[in-house]
Amino acid sequence: MNYIEKNCDICGVGYKYDSRQKVSKYCSQRCRSLSQRQKKIIGEEGIDYVVCKICNFKFKEINNDHLFTHETNCIEYDKKYGYNLRISDKTRKNKDTLTSIMSPELSKKLSDSHKKEGYIKKYGEVEGLSKYNDMIKKVTYSNGIDYYLDKYGESGREIYNDIQKKKVISLENQVKKHGEKEGIRKYNDWIETQKIKSTLPYFIKLYGEEIGLKNWLQKNDKISLSNSKIRKSERGDFNIYISEVNKFTRISLSINKLLMIELRGHTHGYDLDHIVSKINGFKNKIPPYVIGHISNLKIVDSSYNRKKQHKSDLEISYINKLCNEDNEYMKLIKNINLLKNNIL
């Protein structure tokens, strides 16, 4: 198969196409769509559309989603070119009008339009589920690494990883996207929101007591891969123990600040480590809430965590003492157990 190399007419990125196919001007459907949208944006500049000063593309509004591709943000763009050059007059008026007239019911309808319930309501149960599943498959594929490998070959892996780094909600990315002051505020707000969303009261408020508890337990039901150190006859009990430890770990992180927690994940190469390991906790019959207590948690380099495996860096008695002295945490554990016993 003979491939020909060409630069995209929109983004300028080099790509290959089969010589037997009709010559394409664009490297992807995204660029093709962008080109088509450019042709549809007509009228007078400033009133009907604005032009990005970096790439010269026309938009009704230039926002962070576009500016992030230029490694800048709205705040920096406004400082350099002015806010009035980032949004057209018609778009600004339409947004102000929509905000003033939108009812809570309309707002909810719009937010539900891309949910499963919205598809079923619009198309009926059978066709709605089919359309919804098709949409999920397309979104999953287009956002996954397979799409980039199919499109760019092995170099797509690097492109995919770069995009994922930009998507991570980290302090660095938020500052880069919104500026230092606003970025720090948005990042701290996000951290606080995540803490609330991981708590049992949030789930109960959202779904009611019975379903809320069930969903919360399922969310925290993550099984460890450390089974190799446990006898086969005990692995069922060990999995249950791990689920409980993970649940109490989430509780601890929701009510306490852990140093360097924002570095957790593959992007930065750090892991959340249980100082007294889950395996040692299980073998020594230590309550899961002790292993999940904040005093037993720390952020460590991923390579160190792999070398450590099931070893423990502190005495179990010391962690147990710190946990039992944490009155706020112990009160919460007691309330959770009471609620669980009453419902189950």
N, C-alpha and C positions, 0 to 999 in steps of 0.2 A: 504494500500500500504506500503510495507516494504522497507525502505530506508537504504542504507549502507554508512557509512562515509569513506572517503579516502583522502589522500593528493595527490595533483597534482604532477606528475613526473617532471614537468618543473618549476613551480613557488613555489610549496610546500604548496599552499593554500588548506585548507580543503574544501571538497565539498561532496554533497550527490548524489547518483544515485539509481535508482530503481533496486532492486535485480533481477527483472525479465529480465532486460536488460543486454546486454553484458558489461563486466567490461570495463570502460573507464580509460585510464591512465592520462587523462587531464581534467582540470576543465572547460575549455572553448574552443571554436573554435580558439581563439587567441593563446592559448598555444599549441593546436594541430598543427596549422600552423607554429608556431615557431619551434616546434620539427621537422617538415618536412623540413623546411628551413635549419635547422642545418645539416641534412643528406646530403643536396645538396651542402653545402659549403665544397669543398674539395681542396686539393692542399697543398702548403707549407705555414706555418704560417709566417706572416710578408709580404710575397709576394702576396698570394692569399686571405688571410684573417687575421684578428687579433682576439685575445681572450680578452673578458672583464675580467679584473683582479678582479672584484667584484663577478660576477656570473659564470664565466668560459664558457659563451656562445660565439660561433663564429659569427663574423660579418665582412662584407667587410669594413664597417666603423662604428665606435661607435660614435653616436651623442647625442645631448641633449635629444632627444625624449626617448632614452633608459636610459641615465644616470639620467633623472629626476625620473625614477622609483626607483632609488637607493638614491634619495634625494641629488643628487650632480649635477655637471654640467661639461661641457668640460674644462673650465678654471681650476677648482679644480682637475679634473682628470689628465690633462696635467702636472700640478705642481707635482703631486704625482708619475705619471707613465711615463710621457713623451709623446709628441705629436706623435712621430713616432710609438708609440705602439697603437694609436687610429685609424689609417687609413692604409690600405694595400697599397703596392707600386702600384699594378695594378689599384686600385680605384683612387689613386691620379693622376696617368698618364691619366686615362680616363676622369677624371673631367677637368684636364687642357686642354686636347685635345678638349673636347666638348665645353668648354667655348670659345676657340679660333676660332672654326669653325662655331658655331651656329649663324645663321643670325636672324635678327629681325622677319622675316616671320616664321621661324621655332620655335622661342621662343613663338610667338603668337599662333601658331598651337598647341603647347604643352599645353599652358595655357587654350586654348579653348576646349581641348579634353574632359573635364569633364563637360562642360556646355551644356545647352539644344541645342544650335546651333550646337555644335560638334557632338552630338548624331544624330541629324536630318541629318547632312551632311554625316555621316558615314553609317547610316542604312535606310535613307528615313524618311519622315515625320511621318507616322503611327507607324512603328516599332521603330523609334528613340524616339518618345515621350513616347511610352510604356516602352522602356528600361530605359529611363531617369527617368520616374516616379517610376519605380521599384527600381532604384538605390537610389532615394531620400527617399523612404519609408524605405529601409534597413538602410541607414545612420541615418535617424531620429530615428528609433527604437533602433539601436545599441548604439546611443549616449544619449538615453532618460532613464528616471528612470524606465520605465516599463521593460526594458531589464534586469536591475540589480535586480529588484524585482522578475522577473521570474527565474532568475538564482540563486540568493542567498536567496530568501525569504525576510523577513522583514529586515534582516541585510544588504541587498543590498542598502537600503536607505542611510545608513551611508557611505558605500563604494562609492556610487554615489556622495554624498555631498563632500567627501574628494577629489574626482577626479575633481569636478567642482571648488573647491577652488584652486587646482593646475593650472587649466586652466585660471583663472582670470588674466588679464594683470594688475598687480599691481606692485608698486615699490618693494615690498617685494619679489614677485615671480620672477621678472626680475633679481634682485640681486642674488637670490638663484640659478637661472638658468645660469647666465652669469658672475657672480662675481660682486663685488661692482662697480667698475669704468665703466665697459661695461654695466652692468645692469641699472645704472642710466642714461647713455647715450641713451640706447635703449628705456627706459621708457619715457624720455623726447621727443625723436623723435616720439614715438607713440602718445603722447599727442598732439603734434603739427600737426601730420598727421590727427588725428581725428577732430581737429578744422577746418582744411582746407576742409575735406570731408563733413562737415556739412553746409558749406556756399553755398549761392546761386550762386556766380561766379563759384565755382567748378562744380556744376550741369550744368550750362549753357555751360561751356567749354567742359563738357563730352557729353552732349546730344543736344546742340544747345539751343537757347533762349526759344522757345515755349515749347518743350518737357522738357527742363531743369527746367523751372519754374513749370510746371505741376508736375513733379516727386518730386521736392523739397517741394511743398505744400503738396503732398500726404505723404511724409516722416514725415512731421511735424503735420500731421492731427491725433493727438492722443486725444481721448476723455477722459475727467476726469470722475471719478466715483462719483463725489460729487453732483449728480443730486437731491439727497434727500432733499436738502435745497432750491430747486428751484421749483416754481409752474409748474404743468404739461404743462400749456399753454405757458410757457417761455423756456421749455427745449430745443427746437430746436434751438432757438437763443443762449441759453447758451452753447450748444455744439459747435456752430460756434465760439463763443467767446473763449472757451477753446482752440480750435485748433489754433486760432490766438495768444493767450498767449504762448502756447507751441512753436510756430514758433519763436516768438521774444525771448523767453527764450534761445533757441538754438543759436540764433544770439549773444546774450549777452555772452554766455559761449564760443563762438568761438572767440571772440575778447578780452575777459578778463580772467584773472586767478582767480578762486574762491578757497578760502582757504579750504583745506581738501576735494576737489572734488573727489580725488581718493578713498575715503572711501564710496562713494555713492553705495548703492546696498545691497542686502540681506546678502552677505557674511560678511560685516563688521557691518551691522545693522544701517546704516545712510541713511537719505533721503535728497533730494533736496527740500527745503521749500521755498514757496513764502511768505514773511513776511506779506505783505498785501495780503490776500487770494484771489484766483480767484473769489470766490463767492462774496466777498465784492466789488471786482473790477467790476463785472458784475452788481450788484445791484446799485452801485453808478455811473454807466456809465463811468468808467475810461477807457481810451484807452488801448487796449491789450498790446501795446508796453511799456506802463508804468509799468504794472504788470510784464512783462517779463524782465525789465531792471535789470542789475547786482546789483544795490543798493537794489533791492527787493528780492535778492536770498541769501540763506545761507544753509550750511549743518548742519542738526540737527539729534539728536538721533531719531530713528524710533518710539520708544514708546512715545516720546514727541510729535512728529508730529501727531500721532494718537489721543492723548489727546487734542491737539490744535484744530484739525478739521478746522472749517471755521473762527476761531478767528484770529485777526490781531494784531501783536506786535508793529506796528508803525502807525503813522498817515498817511493817504493817501496823504495829502498835502506835507508832507516831502519827500516822495518817488517821487511824481510828480515833485517837485522842483529839486531834484538830477538828475532825468531823463532828464529834459529839459535843464539842464546846461551841459549835456554830448554832446558836439558838434559833436564828431565823430559818436556817436550812432545815433543822430538825423539826421545827413546827410545821413547815411546809410538807415534809415527808409524812408526818403524822396525819395531816389533813388529807393528803392524797390517799393514804392507806384506808382511812375511814370512809372516804367517798367511794373508793374502789370496792370495799367490802359491802357497802350499802347497795351499790348498783349490781355488782356481780353476785 
